[in-house]
Amino acid sequence: MTNHKSSVNKMIQNNKLLDSIIQSSYDGIYVADAEGNGLKVNEAYTRITNVKPEQLLGKNMRDVVEEGIVSESVTFKVLEEKKPITIMQKVNGVEVIVTGNPVFDEEGSITHVVTNVRDLTELTKLKLELNESRAYTKKILEEIDSFKNQEKVKMMLDGVIAQSQEIMKVVSLAQKVSNVDSTVILMGESGVGKEVFANMIHSGSKRAGKPYIKVNCGAIPSQLLESELFGYEKGSFTGADRNGKTGFFEQADGGTIFLDEISEIPLELQVKLLRVLQEFEVMRIGSTKVKKIDVRVIAASNKDLEQQVKMGVFREDLYYRLNIVPVRIPPLRERKADIAPLAYFFLNKVNKKYKLNKRFQPEAVSFMQQYRWPGNIREMENLIERIAVTTDHDEINLQDFPNEMVVETIRDEKSNQPESHFTKENSLKDLVMELEKNVITERFSKNQTTRKTAESLGISQSALVKKMKKLNLTKEEILNNNEICG
């Protein structure tokens, strides 16, 4: 008897949980049985269509269509074709997009059809807003192109080293959008400085003296992200703080929240984020109370969100909400005029930090301007600090850079610009010869004979002998040096 009561209680709890999940969905949900009779409908369905639950529940969908409430039934299409179906539908005069999904039992028979309803007029409105924002961005960029007093822009920079036209445009755009409360999405590869631009936008806004909360969505475990963003009431779940917790959105009230790596937010949590962006209200986990907030949202992503939408891992409507003012930050390889100023800036920073007196030789700067910098500004900053603190001499030259960087750059130069040079004194040809000399010396020291060395290099023995003669390398010299080093 006790076990039976326990099973009944567990079933009741599961039903309540399921009902709570359905009611919390931002999209409309309608559930019918295998005969097309309405069993359940959530509040969002009524909000989107203005159709009351009593107009659907307990009624067959054929009758609902005949009454003119729904233009056509996706439920019966699913029952006939036994697969998910998406159609355009008019419900009570409202144009919506609906997707019906079959629910099968263990024998493969359909027991229920769950219909998801989304307001098409809202999506159309969001697309229109996106097109308008793109037109506005284009207008701003055209204004920047004709902007002649570049020194004025440079003086207004905050933490951004900028000399190239490519980054000056981005700086000016960031300064313009800082004067309004529009949602901004910063796009660019890892390491381009998206956080620096987020800081610039916040510090230049009317919210500068208010809270500024930074959240790396990719660094927080997905199971904890909801409680971190929206907070929770005491006793909401096992392990929760007994006093509850204020979420990041509430902490940012009156100020700005920066959502970095927003593409990493799980799909199921994106619905709740969308509601915050649309309604500017949050509900803590375990609470029934809604709290209004005043927050400016800046998001950032190193992934193509439009592509993420096509892949089905990022909601289309959330993408439109975020993409009010898109700001693309170019990678370092597209703003070569900034490489030298950035390099000197980071070197001066390291000199001050460690009381050093390091200096770049011209060939080192020329080399950095040719390198592709896949890790962008972050890679440059880390590399310069590593070289500065590990070298014994004050003059930083080409030999101080990692071999793989030099080899990669030489390959790029050979394939793209065969006549280019790092410096007049140290041409690409000289660098290639130096690398070849080092590699042959290393292989010969290991293999001891020209035949084995040639095999390890994938060339003929005669080709190796000719190359050694050209590089002024002799077997005796290599072996003698090897003995000395040994």
C-alpha positions as CSV (number, residue, x, y, z in Angstrom):
1,M,0.0,0.0,0.0
2,T,2.8,2.4,0.9
3,N,4.6,1.6,-2.4
4,H,1.4,2.3,-4.3
5,K,1.0,5.7,-2.6
6,S,4.6,6.5,-3.3
7,S,4.2,5.7,-7.0
8,V,1.0,7.8,-7.2
9,N,2.7,10.8,-5.5
10,K,5.7,10.5,-7.8
11,M,3.3,10.4,-10.8
12,I,1.6,13.5,-9.6
13,Q,4.9,15.3,-9.1
14,N,6.0,14.3,-12.6
15,N,2.8,15.6,-14.1
16,K,3.2,18.9,-12.2
17,L,6.7,19.2,-13.5
18,L,5.7,18.5,-17.0
19,D,2.9,21.1,-16.8
20,S,5.3,23.6,-15.3
21,I,7.7,23.1,-18.2
22,I,5.0,23.5,-20.8
23,Q,3.6,26.6,-19.2
24,S,7.1,28.2,-19.0
25,S,7.7,27.9,-22.7
26,Y,7.9,31.2,-24.6
27,D,6.5,29.5,-27.7
28,G,2.9,28.4,-27.8
29,I,2.3,24.6,-27.2
30,Y,-0.8,22.6,-28.0
31,V,-1.1,18.9,-27.3
32,A,-3.7,16.6,-28.9
33,D,-4.4,12.8,-28.6
34,A,-4.3,10.3,-31.4
35,E,-7.8,11.2,-32.5
36,G,-7.0,14.9,-32.7
37,N,-8.8,15.9,-29.4
38,G,-7.2,18.9,-27.5
39,L,-5.7,17.8,-24.2
40,K,-3.4,20.7,-23.2
41,V,-2.5,24.3,-24.2
42,N,-0.2,26.7,-22.5
43,E,-0.5,30.4,-21.7
44,A,1.9,31.4,-24.5
45,Y,-0.5,29.9,-27.1
46,T,-3.2,32.3,-25.8
47,R,-0.8,35.2,-25.7
48,I,0.2,34.7,-29.4
49,T,-3.2,33.8,-30.9
50,N,-5.8,35.2,-28.4
51,V,-7.5,31.8,-28.5
52,K,-8.8,30.8,-25.0
53,P,-8.1,27.3,-23.7
54,E,-11.8,26.4,-23.6
55,Q,-12.0,26.9,-27.4
56,L,-9.5,24.0,-27.8
57,L,-9.5,21.7,-24.9
58,G,-11.9,18.7,-25.2
59,K,-12.7,19.6,-28.8
60,N,-11.6,17.8,-31.9
61,M,-9.3,19.7,-34.2
62,R,-11.6,19.1,-37.2
63,D,-14.4,21.0,-35.4
64,V,-11.9,23.8,-34.5
65,V,-11.0,24.1,-38.2
66,E,-14.7,24.1,-39.2
67,E,-15.5,26.9,-36.7
68,G,-12.8,29.0,-38.4
69,I,-10.6,29.3,-35.3
70,V,-7.7,27.5,-37.1
71,S,-7.2,27.7,-40.9
72,E,-5.9,24.1,-41.2
73,S,-4.8,21.3,-38.9
74,V,-1.2,20.4,-38.6
75,T,-2.2,17.7,-36.1
76,F,-4.0,15.6,-38.7
77,K,-1.2,16.1,-41.2
78,V,1.1,14.6,-38.6
79,L,-1.3,11.7,-37.8
80,E,-1.5,11.0,-41.6
81,E,2.2,11.2,-42.5
82,K,3.5,10.0,-39.1
83,K,6.4,12.5,-39.1
84,P,7.1,16.1,-38.0
85,I,5.3,18.7,-40.2
86,T,5.8,22.5,-40.3
87,I,3.2,24.7,-42.0
88,M,2.0,28.4,-42.1
89,Q,-1.3,28.7,-40.3
90,K,-3.8,31.4,-39.3
91,V,-5.2,31.1,-35.8
92,N,-7.9,33.5,-34.9
93,G,-6.6,35.8,-37.7
94,V,-3.0,35.7,-36.5
95,E,-0.4,34.4,-38.9
96,V,1.8,31.8,-37.2
97,I,4.3,29.1,-38.1
98,V,3.5,25.8,-36.5
99,T,5.4,22.5,-36.2
100,G,3.6,19.3,-35.2
101,N,5.7,16.5,-33.7
102,P,4.4,12.9,-33.2
103,V,4.8,11.1,-29.9
104,F,5.1,7.3,-30.4
105,D,4.6,4.4,-28.0
106,E,6.8,1.3,-27.7
107,E,4.8,-0.3,-30.6
108,G,5.4,2.5,-33.0
109,S,1.8,3.9,-32.8
110,I,1.2,7.7,-32.3
111,T,-0.3,8.5,-28.9
112,H,-0.1,12.3,-29.0
113,V,0.8,15.2,-31.3
114,V,2.7,18.2,-29.8
115,T,2.3,21.4,-31.8
116,N,4.8,24.3,-31.3
117,V,3.5,27.7,-32.3
118,R,5.6,30.8,-33.1
119,D,4.3,34.3,-34.0
120,L,5.3,34.9,-37.6
121,T,4.5,38.6,-37.4
122,E,7.0,39.0,-34.6
123,L,9.7,37.3,-36.6
124,T,8.9,39.5,-39.6
125,K,9.2,42.6,-37.3
126,L,12.5,41.4,-36.0
127,K,13.8,40.9,-39.6
128,L,12.7,44.4,-40.4
129,E,14.5,45.8,-37.4
130,L,17.6,44.0,-38.4
131,N,17.5,45.4,-42.0
132,E,17.0,48.9,-40.6
133,S,19.9,48.5,-38.2
134,R,22.1,47.3,-41.1
135,A,21.1,50.4,-43.1
136,Y,21.9,52.6,-40.1
137,T,25.3,50.9,-39.7
138,K,26.1,51.4,-43.4
139,K,25.2,55.1,-43.1
140,I,27.6,55.5,-40.1
141,L,30.4,53.7,-41.9
142,E,29.9,56.1,-44.9
143,E,30.2,59.0,-42.5
144,I,33.4,57.6,-41.1
145,D,34.9,57.2,-44.6
146,S,34.5,60.9,-45.1
147,F,35.8,61.7,-41.6
148,K,39.0,63.7,-42.1
149,N,40.1,64.6,-38.6
150,Q,41.5,61.2,-37.7
151,E,43.6,62.7,-34.8
152,K,40.4,63.6,-33.0
153,V,39.3,60.0,-33.1
154,K,42.7,58.8,-31.8
155,M,42.5,61.0,-28.8
156,M,39.2,59.6,-27.8
157,L,40.4,56.0,-27.8
158,D,40.1,54.1,-24.5
159,G,42.4,51.1,-24.3
160,V,42.5,50.6,-28.1
161,I,45.7,51.0,-30.1
162,A,44.5,52.1,-33.5
163,Q,46.2,53.5,-36.6
164,S,44.7,51.6,-39.5
165,Q,41.5,52.7,-41.3
166,E,39.9,49.3,-40.7
167,I,40.0,49.6,-36.9
168,M,39.3,53.4,-36.9
169,K,35.9,52.7,-38.5
170,V,35.1,50.2,-35.7
171,V,36.2,52.6,-33.0
172,S,34.0,55.4,-34.4
173,L,31.0,53.0,-34.7
174,A,31.5,51.9,-31.1
175,Q,31.6,55.5,-29.9
176,K,28.4,56.3,-31.7
177,V,26.5,53.3,-30.4
178,S,27.7,54.0,-26.8
179,N,25.4,57.1,-26.9
180,V,22.3,54.9,-27.2
181,D,20.9,51.9,-25.4
182,S,20.6,49.6,-28.4
183,T,21.7,46.0,-28.0
184,V,25.2,45.5,-29.6
185,I,26.7,42.2,-30.9
186,L,30.5,42.2,-31.2
187,M,31.8,39.7,-33.7
188,G,35.3,38.6,-34.4
189,E,37.9,35.9,-34.0
190,S,39.3,35.0,-30.6
191,G,41.8,37.5,-29.4
192,V,40.7,40.5,-31.5
193,G,39.8,42.6,-28.4
194,K,36.0,42.2,-28.2
195,E,36.0,42.9,-24.5
196,V,38.0,46.1,-25.0
197,F,35.3,47.4,-27.3
198,A,32.6,46.3,-24.8
199,N,34.5,48.3,-22.2
200,M,34.7,51.3,-24.5
201,I,30.9,51.2,-25.3
202,H,30.0,51.0,-21.6
203,S,32.4,53.7,-20.4
204,G,31.2,56.1,-23.1
205,S,27.6,55.6,-22.3
206,K,25.2,57.3,-19.8
207,R,25.5,54.1,-17.7
208,A,29.2,54.5,-17.2
209,G,28.9,55.0,-13.5
210,K,26.4,52.1,-13.1
211,P,27.1,48.4,-12.7
212,Y,29.0,46.7,-15.4
213,I,28.8,42.9,-15.3
214,K,30.9,40.7,-17.5
215,V,29.9,37.1,-18.1
216,N,31.8,34.5,-20.1
217,C,29.0,32.1,-21.1
218,G,31.5,29.5,-22.3
219,A,33.4,29.4,-19.0
220,I,30.3,28.5,-16.8
221,P,29.1,24.9,-16.8
222,S,25.7,24.7,-18.7
223,Q,23.9,23.2,-15.7
224,L,24.9,26.3,-13.6
225,L,24.5,29.0,-16.2
226,E,20.7,29.5,-15.7
227,S,21.2,30.1,-11.9
228,E,24.2,32.4,-12.5
229,L,22.3,34.5,-15.0
230,F,18.9,34.7,-13.4
231,G,19.5,33.8,-9.8
232,Y,17.5,31.5,-7.5
233,E,15.4,31.5,-4.4
234,K,16.5,29.8,-1.2
235,G,15.9,26.0,-1.2
236,S,15.4,25.9,-5.0
237,F,17.6,22.9,-5.5
238,T,20.1,20.7,-3.7
239,G,23.3,22.6,-2.9
240,A,21.8,26.0,-3.4
241,D,22.7,28.8,-1.0
242,R,20.2,28.9,1.8
243,N,19.8,32.6,1.3
244,G,19.2,32.4,-2.4
245,K,21.3,34.2,-5.0
246,T,21.0,37.3,-7.1
247,G,21.6,36.6,-10.8
248,F,24.0,38.6,-13.1
249,F,21.1,40.3,-14.8
250,E,19.8,41.6,-11.5
251,Q,23.3,42.7,-10.5
252,A,23.5,44.7,-13.7
253,D,20.3,46.5,-13.1
254,G,20.7,50.1,-14.2
255,G,23.9,49.4,-16.0
256,T,25.4,47.1,-18.6
257,I,25.8,43.3,-18.9
258,F,28.4,41.9,-21.3
259,L,27.6,38.4,-22.5
260,D,30.8,37.0,-24.0
261,E,30.8,33.8,-26.0
262,I,27.0,34.0,-26.2
263,S,26.9,31.2,-28.8
264,E,27.8,28.8,-26.0
265,I,24.4,29.3,-24.2
266,P,22.4,26.0,-24.4
267,L,19.5,26.0,-26.7
268,E,17.0,25.4,-23.9
269,L,18.2,28.4,-22.0
270,Q,18.1,30.7,-25.0
271,V,14.3,30.9,-24.7
272,K,14.6,32.4,-21.2
273,L,17.2,34.9,-22.4
274,L,15.0,35.9,-25.3
275,R,12.2,36.8,-22.8
276,V,14.6,38.9,-20.8
277,L,15.7,40.8,-23.9
278,Q,12.0,41.3,-25.0
279,E,10.3,42.0,-21.7
280,F,13.3,43.2,-19.6
281,E,12.2,41.2,-16.7
282,V,13.7,38.2,-14.9
283,M,12.3,35.4,-12.8
284,R,14.6,33.6,-10.4
285,I,14.7,29.8,-10.3
286,G,12.1,28.6,-7.8
287,S,10.2,31.9,-7.8
288,T,6.8,32.9,-9.2
289,K,7.6,36.6,-9.0
290,V,8.8,38.6,-12.0
291,K,11.2,41.5,-11.5
292,K,11.6,44.4,-14.0
293,I,15.2,45.3,-14.8
294,D,16.8,48.2,-16.7
295,V,19.9,46.7,-18.5
296,R,21.9,47.4,-21.6
297,V,23.1,44.2,-23.3
298,I,26.4,43.9,-25.1
299,A,27.0,40.4,-26.5
300,A,30.0,38.9,-28.2
301,S,30.7,35.8,-30.3
302,N,33.7,34.4,-32.2
303,K,31.3,32.1,-34.1
304,D,29.1,33.0,-37.1
305,L,25.7,33.2,-35.3
306,E,23.9,33.3,-38.7
307,Q,25.5,30.0,-39.5
308,Q,24.7,28.7,-36.0
309,V,21.0,29.5,-36.7
310,K,21.1,27.5,-39.9
311,M,22.7,24.6,-38.0
312,G,19.8,24.7,-35.5
313,V,22.0,25.4,-32.5
314,F,21.0,29.0,-32.0
315,R,17.5,30.4,-32.0
316,E,16.6,32.6,-35.0
317,D,14.4,35.0,-33.0
318,L,17.2,35.4,-30.3
319,Y,19.7,36.1,-33.1
320,Y,17.5,39.0,-34.4
321,R,17.1,40.4,-30.9
322,L,20.8,40.5,-30.4
323,N,21.7,41.7,-33.9
324,I,20.3,45.2,-33.5
325,V,23.8,46.8,-34.1
326,P,26.4,44.3,-35.3
327,V,30.0,45.4,-34.9
328,R,32.7,43.3,-36.6
329,I,36.2,43.6,-35.3
330,P,38.8,42.7,-38.0
331,P,41.6,40.3,-37.2
332,L,45.1,41.6,-36.8
333,R,46.2,40.3,-40.2
334,E,43.6,42.7,-41.8
335,R,44.9,45.7,-39.9
336,K,48.7,45.5,-40.5
337,A,49.2,49.2,-39.8
338,D,48.4,48.5,-36.2
339,I,50.9,45.7,-35.7
340,A,54.0,47.9,-35.0
341,P,52.2,50.3,-32.6
342,L,50.7,47.3,-30.7
343,A,54.0,45.6,-30.5
344,Y,55.8,48.6,-29.0
345,F,52.8,49.2,-26.7
346,F,53.1,45.6,-25.3
347,L,56.9,45.8,-25.1
348,N,56.7,49.0,-23.1
349,K,54.1,47.5,-20.8
350,V,56.4,44.5,-20.2
351,N,59.5,46.8,-19.6
352,K,57.5,48.7,-17.0
353,K,56.1,45.6,-15.3
354,Y,59.5,43.8,-15.0
355,K,61.8,46.9,-15.0
356,L,63.5,45.8,-18.3
357,N,65.0,47.7,-21.2
358,K,64.1,45.5,-24.1
359,R,64.1,46.9,-27.7
360,F,63.0,45.6,-31.1
361,Q,65.5,45.4,-34.0
362,P,63.9,46.6,-37.3
363,E,63.9,43.0,-38.7
364,A,61.8,41.8,-35.7
365,V,59.1,44.4,-36.4
366,S,59.1,43.7,-40.1
367,F,58.7,40.0,-39.4
368,M,55.7,40.6,-37.1
369,Q,54.1,42.6,-39.8
370,Q,54.3,39.6,-42.1
371,Y,53.1,37.0,-39.6
372,R,49.4,36.0,-39.8
373,W,48.7,36.1,-36.0
374,P,46.0,33.4,-35.8
375,G,45.6,34.2,-32.1
376,N,45.4,37.9,-32.9
377,I,46.2,40.6,-30.2
378,R,46.1,38.1,-27.3
379,E,48.7,36.0,-29.1
380,M,50.9,39.0,-29.7
381,E,50.8,40.2,-26.1
382,N,51.6,36.8,-24.7
383,L,54.4,36.2,-27.2
384,I,56.1,39.6,-26.6
385,E,56.1,39.1,-22.8
386,R,57.5,35.5,-23.2
387,I,60.3,36.7,-25.5
388,A,61.1,39.7,-23.3
389,V,61.4,37.8,-20.1
390,T,63.3,34.7,-21.5
391,T,66.0,36.4,-23.6
392,D,69.3,37.5,-22.0
393,H,70.0,40.4,-24.4
394,D,68.1,43.7,-24.7
395,E,67.9,43.7,-28.5
396,I,65.0,41.5,-29.7
397,N,65.8,40.1,-33.1
398,L,64.3,37.5,-35.5
399,Q,66.2,34.6,-33.9
400,D,64.2,35.2,-30.7
401,F,60.9,34.2,-32.3
402,P,59.7,30.5,-32.3
403,N,61.0,28.5,-35.2
404,E,57.5,27.4,-36.2
405,M,56.4,31.0,-36.6
406,V,59.3,31.8,-38.9
407,V,58.8,28.7,-41.0
408,E,55.0,29.4,-41.3
409,T,55.7,33.0,-42.4
410,I,58.3,31.9,-44.9
411,R,55.9,29.4,-46.4
412,D,53.2,32.1,-46.7
413,E,55.7,34.5,-48.2
414,K,57.0,31.9,-50.7
415,S,53.4,31.0,-51.9
416,N,52.0,34.6,-51.9
417,Q,54.8,37.1,-52.3
418,P,57.9,35.4,-53.6
419,E,59.8,38.7,-54.0
420,S,59.1,40.2,-50.6
421,H,61.7,40.8,-47.9
422,F,61.7,41.2,-44.2
423,T,64.5,43.7,-44.4
424,K,67.1,44.8,-47.0
425,E,69.8,43.1,-45.0
426,N,67.9,39.9,-44.2
427,S,66.0,38.8,-47.3
428,L,63.6,35.9,-47.5
429,K,66.2,34.0,-49.5
430,D,68.7,34.4,-46.6
431,L,66.1,33.2,-44.1
432,V,65.3,30.1,-46.2
433,M,69.0,29.2,-46.6
434,E,69.5,29.7,-42.8
435,L,66.6,27.3,-42.1
436,E,67.8,24.7,-44.6
437,K,71.3,24.9,-43.0
438,N,69.9,24.3,-39.5
439,V,67.7,21.4,-40.6
440,I,70.5,19.6,-42.6
441,T,73.0,20.1,-39.7
442,E,70.5,18.6,-37.3
443,R,69.6,15.6,-39.5
444,F,73.3,14.9,-40.5
445,S,74.4,15.0,-36.8
446,K,71.7,12.4,-36.1
447,N,72.3,10.1,-39.2
448,Q,76.0,10.6,-39.7
449,T,76.0,9.8,-43.5
450,T,74.7,11.7,-46.5
451,R,72.7,8.7,-47.7
452,K,70.6,8.3,-44.5
453,T,70.3,12.1,-44.1
454,A,69.0,12.4,-47.7
455,E,66.4,9.6,-47.0
456,S,65.2,11.4,-43.9
457,L,64.7,14.6,-45.8
458,G,63.0,12.9,-48.8
459,I,65.6,14.0,-51.4
460,S,68.3,12.2,-53.4
461,Q,71.8,11.8,-52.1
462,S,73.2,13.9,-55.0
463,A,70.7,16.7,-54.3
464,L,71.7,16.8,-50.7
465,V,75.4,17.0,-51.6
466,K,74.8,19.9,-54.0
467,K,72.7,21.7,-51.4
468,M,75.4,21.3,-48.7
469,K,78.0,22.7,-51.2
470,K,75.7,25.7,-51.9
471,L,75.3,26.3,-48.1
472,N,79.1,25.9,-47.5
473,L,78.4,22.9,-45.2
474,T,80.9,20.0,-45.0
475,K,80.6,16.7,-43.2
476,E,83.7,17.3,-41.2
477,E,82.4,20.7,-40.0
478,I,79.1,19.3,-38.8
479,L,80.7,16.3,-37.1
480,N,83.3,18.5,-35.4
481,N,80.7,20.9,-34.1
482,N,78.7,18.0,-32.9
483,E,81.6,16.7,-30.9
484,I,82.3,20.1,-29.4
485,C,78.6,20.5,-28.4
486,G,78.6,16.9,-27.1
